């Protein structure tokens, strides 16, 4: 009888531990992979949106086999392309300017002219800086 009670207690403990572990994990959305680029997309966008962005990344050479992490989200009418960057990149003006141009290109090539912001993010996809698309 002691073994059964112990087994039951252990089972409950392990179940609670797993639930705690799962609930403490960040939910970045549904994951897809495009030639080494890990692309998460949230429930605010469609899988088709994610596929179009992934195909664009492959076509432009961004998805080149090297590991990268990107998240696609949408707030209101603005798409957010959230990219993990190396620490300090968010301070580099050249990278910031290029990201704004990239946002404009993604807007035209992928999302039919919709607003696009690029978010430079840390490894946990926390936004470091928001870069709205360049306007011409």
URGISUL-V817984 format. One record per backbone hydrogen bond with DSSP energy under -1.0 kcal/mol. CO is the residue of the C=O (numbers start at 1). NH is the residue of the N-H. E is the energy in kcal/mol with one decimal. If there is no record, write none. Layout:
co: [CO	CO]
nh: [NH	NH]
e: [E	E]
This chain:
co: [1	2	3	4	5	6	7	8	9	10	11	12	13	14	15	16	17	18	19	20	30	32	34	35	36	37	38	39	40	41	42	46	47	48	49	50	51	52	53	54	55	56	57	57	62	68	69	70	71	72	73	75	78	79	80	81	82	83	86	88	89	92	93	94	95	96	97	98	99	100	100	101	102	103	104	105	106	106	107	111	115	116	117	118	119	120	120	121	122	126	129	131]
nh: [5	6	7	8	9	10	11	12	13	14	15	16	17	18	19	20	21	22	23	24	41	39	37	65	68	34	70	32	72	30	45	50	51	52	53	54	55	56	57	58	59	60	62	63	64	38	84	40	82	42	80	78	75	117	73	119	71	121	89	91	92	96	97	98	99	100	101	102	103	104	134	105	106	107	108	109	110	111	113	114	79	133	81	131	83	128	129	85	125	122	120	118]
e: [-2.1	-2.7	-2.7	-2.4	-2.6	-2.8	-2.3	-2.3	-2.5	-2.8	-2.2	-2.5	-2.5	-2.5	-2.4	-2.4	-2.6	-2.8	-2.5	-1.5	-2.2	-3.0	-1.8	-2.2	-1.4	-2.5	-2.9	-2.5	-3.1	-2.4	-1.5	-1.9	-2.8	-2.5	-2.3	-2.8	-2.5	-2.0	-2.5	-2.0	-2.7	-2.6	-1.3	-1.9	-1.6	-3.3	-2.3	-2.8	-3.3	-2.1	-3.4	-2.1	-2.5	-2.7	-2.3	-2.5	-2.8	-3.2	-2.1	-1.8	-1.6	-2.1	-2.8	-2.4	-2.3	-1.7	-1.8	-2.5	-2.5	-1.7	-2.4	-2.2	-2.9	-2.4	-2.1	-3.1	-2.6	-1.6	-3.1	-2.2	-2.8	-1.2	-2.8	-3.4	-3.2	-3.7	-1.4	-2.5	-2.2	-2.1	-2.3	-2.8]
